[in-house]
């Protein structure tokens, strides 16, 4: 017996705990980076941004996604403002709130809110959303501008923020991709090109930088990693699929057009009169045009080209690819492809609700990172320069009492959702404002509108068929319809509701006769009421009569 063998160590087999970290043949092409967020972005930002811009111009699905985002996030009215500041005694400061709201509304018109005077405030919000999606980041300069408000916005393309400008300054600050940061990685300033690097004028002007303090600049992007300085385009995960799908569709379209265009060929012994459309490497080229017959040169044999495009699997393949693209963009396939074929009510409702959750996230980002900072700067400027009769000392009172409301969404089935809202209100689960928020409205505005309509109807002598919030009014219902001569004439029925009626709680009985296959079943239904409202029912069935 070998004593030394007892002390011989067994060979240990190392096994990775995480299967995703395995190496070998199946993972040989899985090369992941361990670089910092800024380093990853720095090397790819310009290419990603340029490709996403190209897709937004030339790719129908990329354009569709951007338009969907602007329509659902901003809508037709954009984010609206409501000021709810109160006086020291607790009463609403109606005058001050109205002054600020009116000034904000006027500033949002075309000619005021941007330095070029070409956009309204709603247009600026749409541009913010499109730029954020396409470029991955938005730069907006807060400018002291010579208008009646003393304030305007300047949108700056992210190209002016040089991603190759990296420097350590003598004061300890660092410049990362054009952004000057302090020791806490908080932006201190932005170093911008004085002209666009892609402009022809910049070629002879040279590249110089303009330092803009961070408090005069809004720089928005959605961070994906900690210590990230610049933003990457939102469409980045779908770039390759969008490009390849577009090329595939284009090839199928060209092949289908060529196959449908070429009619036939003539041949002759000498090939007399043959004129090619073009020559490439001494090879004659003929263009395929509908209704044409071409002559072949002598000695040339024609092999029939009869493509069957698009193939029968084209539609299914395109759908499969689009589903992956939609997942990468964060929207449903039906929304991106604008395809409702074979969609049921439940599936489209589920897809719509998931899309709305995505839009609400972007809405919240828009308000927090763009709308609110712009408003606070606007409010401070108009108070400081005397554009409104409210001193700057009351800035916090009004700035902290603002409500920004984004657009709401209509429901797939309005009747069901309205009934659910009524039940929620009656049971104390929802408030009127909760319901109004779903439509991007304010209860106070709704009340004002209802009151105005009531007064207008009274001025015109118009009787409203109904009145909200349970008011009692006489209701007239006229029954009309086509009647034959054999049918008894139906008279006009007038239902008068007495405003002083008494609510009854007595049970109500309904006696029914149900005929089925020659058999008659009698059924009695007793409705149970409480405060005039039906809260339950009891039923009794009698024997079946032949």
Buried (B, 14 or more C-beta within 10 A) or exposed (E): EEEEEEEEEEEEEEEEEEEEEEEEEEEEEEEEEEEBBBEBBBEBBBEBBBBBBEBBEEBEBBEBBBEBBBBBBBBEEBBBBBBBBEEEEEEBBEEBBEBBBEBBEEBBEEEBBBBEEEBBBBBBBBBBBBBBBBBBBBBBBBBEBEBEBBBBBBBBBBBBBBBEBBEEEEEEBBBBBBBBBBEEEEBBBBBBBEBEEEEEEBEEEEEEBEEBEBEBBBBBBBEEEEEBBBBBBBBBBBBEBBBEBBEBBEEBEEBBBBBEEBEEBEEEEEBEEBEEEEEEEEEBEBEBEEEEEBBBBEEEEEEEEEBEBBEEEBEEBBEEBBBBBBBBBBBBBBBBBEBEEEBEEEEBBEBBEEBBEBBBEBBEBBBEBBBBBBBBBBBBBBBEBEBBEBEBEBBEBBBEBBEBBBBBBEBBEEEEBEEBBEEBBEEEEBEEEEBBBBBBBBBEEBEEEEEEEBEEEEEEEEEEEEEEEEEEEEEEEEEEEEEEEEEEEEEEEEEEEEEEEEEEEEEEEEEEEEEEEEEEBBEEEEBBBEEEEEEEEEEEEEEEEE
